[in-house]
Amino acid sequence: MRLLLNVIWLVLCGFWMAVGYVLAGLVACALIVTIPFGIASFRIAAYALWPFGREVVPHPGAGAASTIGNVLWIVLFGWWLALGHVVTGIALCVTIIGIPLGIANFKLVPVSLLPLGTVIVDSDHPVAVPQTRNGRN
């Protein structure tokens, strides 16, 4: 079922949402200072391209820097990416077949607004978060 939903998602909205994230990532990387935003944007682009079977969990090592970064992200990139998810989600919910895809779009709004301090993991292993540089979780 995940494969079928992901293929339908890719055709109807996943490709275009991923393109939006890639464009935001390219702009962020071009500005040099916001390269961490670009990396987060590319990470979310991969998630927006193929979301079913994966989920977003908070990273236990995220601190104040990710909170400050999220505020800057909302101002620079997050609001229009979230708006894209809301508009696409509403459009998909108009049809019966598109309702699960619209709901998935609405679930992507929080990560499009607050990408820093989160990790994308497989749904089968939601507690498997990568270790930090010093080896602790």
C-alpha positions in Angstrom: 0.0 0.0 0.0 2.9 2.4 0.8 4.3 1.9 -2.7 1.0 2.7 -4.3 0.4 5.8 -2.2 4.0 7.0 -2.8 3.6 6.6 -6.6 0.3 8.4 -6.7 1.8 11.1 -4.3 4.8 11.5 -6.6 2.7 12.0 -9.7 0.1 14.4 -8.1 2.1 16.6 -5.8 5.4 15.1 -4.5 7.5 16.1 -7.4 6.5 19.7 -7.3 6.8 20.0 -3.6 10.2 18.5 -3.7 11.2 21.0 -6.4 10.1 23.8 -4.1 12.3 22.4 -1.3 15.2 22.0 -3.7 14.8 25.6 -4.9 14.7 26.8 -1.3 17.8 24.7 -0.6 19.7 26.2 -3.5 18.9 29.7 -2.5 19.9 28.9 1.1 23.2 27.4 0.0 23.9 30.4 -2.3 23.7 32.7 0.7 26.5 30.8 2.4 25.4 31.8 5.9 22.2 29.8 5.6 23.9 26.5 4.4 22.4 24.6 7.3 19.0 25.6 6.0 19.9 24.3 2.6 20.9 21.0 4.0 17.6 20.8 5.9 15.7 21.7 2.8 17.3 19.0 0.8 16.5 16.5 3.5 12.9 17.5 3.5 12.8 17.4 -0.3 13.6 13.7 -0.2 10.9 13.3 2.4 8.4 15.3 0.4 9.2 13.2 -2.7 8.4 9.8 -1.0 6.7 10.4 2.4 4.7 7.2 3.1 6.5 4.7 5.3 8.6 7.5 7.0 7.9 9.9 9.8 9.4 12.9 11.5 10.5 12.6 15.1 12.2 15.2 17.3 16.0 14.9 17.7 16.9 14.5 21.3 20.1 16.6 21.0 18.4 19.6 19.4 18.9 22.8 21.5 18.5 26.5 21.4 20.4 26.9 18.1 17.7 24.8 16.3 15.0 27.0 17.9 16.7 30.2 16.7 17.3 28.6 13.3 13.6 27.6 13.0 12.5 31.1 13.6 14.8 32.3 10.8 13.6 29.4 8.6 10.0 30.4 9.0 10.7 34.0 8.0 12.9 33.1 5.0 11.5 29.9 3.6 9.1 28.1 5.8 5.9 30.1 5.4 5.7 29.8 1.6 6.5 26.1 1.7 3.9 25.5 4.4 1.4 27.5 2.3 2.2 25.2 -0.7 1.4 22.2 1.4 -1.9 23.7 2.6 -3.0 24.7 -0.9 -2.1 21.4 -2.3 -3.7 19.5 0.6 -7.0 21.4 0.1 -6.9 20.7 -3.7 -6.3 17.0 -3.1 -9.1 16.7 -0.5 -11.6 17.8 -3.1 -11.6 14.3 -4.6 -12.2 11.1 -2.6 -9.1 9.4 -3.9 -7.0 12.5 -3.0 -8.1 12.7 0.7 -5.3 10.5 2.1 -2.8 12.5 0.0 -4.3 15.8 1.3 -4.0 14.6 4.8 -0.4 13.7 4.2 0.2 17.2 2.9 -1.2 18.7 6.1 1.1 16.4 8.1 4.1 17.9 6.2 3.1 21.5 7.3 4.9 21.3 10.7 8.1 20.0 9.3 8.0 22.6 6.6 7.7 25.3 9.3 10.2 23.8 11.8 12.7 21.5 10.1 15.7 22.0 12.4 15.8 19.7 15.4 13.9 16.9 13.7 14.9 13.6 12.1 13.2 11.6 9.4 13.0 7.9 10.2 11.3 4.8 8.8 7.9 4.2 10.3 8.9 0.7 11.2 11.7 2.1 13.5 10.5 5.4 14.8 12.8 5.5 17.8 16.0 5.0 15.7 17.6 8.4 15.8 21.2 8.9 14.7 23.8 9.6 17.3 25.4 13.0 17.7 29.0 13.7 17.0 30.1 12.9 20.6 28.5 9.5 20.5 25.6 10.2 22.8 21.9 10.4 21.9 
